[in-house]
Amino acid sequence: MNKLAQIDFGNLEGKIGVTAFPDLGSLISGTPLILAYAFAGSLLLLYLIFGSFRYMLAQGDPKALQAAKAHITSALIGFVIVFTSYWIVQLVGIFLGLTQFNAIF
């Protein structure tokens, strides 16, 4: 029986479907864009819900209301940025002929 330190993970990589990423650049380039957009969308939703709860629980306090409005505004601006980045990636893919960016959804 092999101990964990004796396992050749390079051989194991192709057999179990897990890809090893030796550095941060290959991790980012190996991540499908759909996962990145789903993660960003989930964070935006959580941030919007957090700001909404803060708004409801402010109880008329002007500083708390202003902070809650700032969270909601930031979430909406983040949504616009993520939505725009999707279309920019699509346009760059079309103009440069990169097929991996076309119709990722």
C-alpha positions in Angstrom: 0.0 0.0 0.0 1.4 3.4 -1.0 1.5 6.3 1.4 0.2 9.6 0.2 3.8 11.0 -0.2 4.6 8.1 -2.5 1.8 8.6 -5.0 2.8 9.9 -8.4 0.1 12.6 -8.8 1.4 13.3 -12.4 0.3 9.8 -13.4 -2.9 10.1 -11.4 -4.0 13.4 -13.1 -5.3 12.0 -16.4 -6.9 8.9 -14.8 -9.3 10.7 -12.4 -10.1 13.8 -14.6 -8.5 16.3 -12.3 -6.1 18.7 -13.9 -3.2 20.0 -11.8 -2.4 23.7 -12.1 1.3 24.4 -11.5 0.9 28.2 -11.2 -1.8 30.9 -10.9 -1.7 31.8 -14.6 -2.5 28.2 -15.7 -5.3 28.0 -13.1 -6.9 31.2 -14.4 -6.6 30.3 -18.0 -7.8 26.8 -17.3 -11.0 28.0 -15.6 -14.0 28.0 -17.9 -15.5 31.5 -18.3 -18.9 30.2 -17.4 -17.7 29.3 -13.9 -16.1 32.7 -13.5 -19.3 34.4 -14.5 -21.4 32.2 -12.3 -19.2 32.9 -9.4 -19.3 36.6 -10.0 -23.1 36.5 -10.4 -23.4 34.6 -7.1 -21.3 37.2 -5.3 -23.3 40.0 -6.8 -26.6 38.4 -5.6 -25.2 37.9 -2.1 -23.9 41.5 -2.0 -27.3 42.8 -3.1 -29.2 40.7 -0.5 -26.8 41.9 2.2 -27.3 45.5 1.2 -31.1 45.0 1.2 -31.1 43.5 4.7 -29.0 46.4 5.9 -31.5 48.8 4.4 -34.4 47.0 6.1 -32.7 46.9 9.4 -31.5 50.6 9.3 -34.7 51.7 11.2 -34.4 55.2 9.9 -30.8 55.9 10.9 -29.5 58.2 8.1 -25.9 56.8 8.2 -27.1 53.2 8.1 -29.5 54.0 5.2 -26.7 55.7 3.3 -24.4 52.7 3.8 -27.1 50.3 2.7 -27.8 52.3 -0.4 -24.1 52.3 -1.1 -24.0 48.5 -0.9 -27.0 48.2 -3.3 -25.5 50.7 -5.7 -22.2 48.9 -5.7 -23.9 45.6 -6.4 -25.8 47.1 -9.3 -22.6 48.6 -10.7 -20.9 45.2 -10.3 -23.7 43.6 -12.3 -23.2 46.1 -15.1 -19.5 45.4 -15.1 -19.9 41.7 -15.3 -22.6 41.9 -17.9 -20.4 44.3 -20.0 -17.3 42.1 -19.6 -19.2 39.1 -21.0 -20.1 41.0 -24.2 -16.6 42.5 -24.5 -15.1 38.9 -24.3 -17.6 37.8 -26.9 -16.8 40.7 -29.3 -13.0 40.2 -28.9 -13.5 36.5 -29.6 -15.4 37.2 -32.7 -13.0 39.9 -34.0 -9.9 37.7 -33.3 -11.5 34.5 -34.4 -11.1 32.8 -31.1 -13.7 30.0 -31.1 -13.4 29.1 -27.4 -15.1 32.3 -26.4 -18.0 32.0 -28.8 -21.3 31.0 -27.2 -20.0 30.0 -23.8 -23.5 29.9 -22.5 
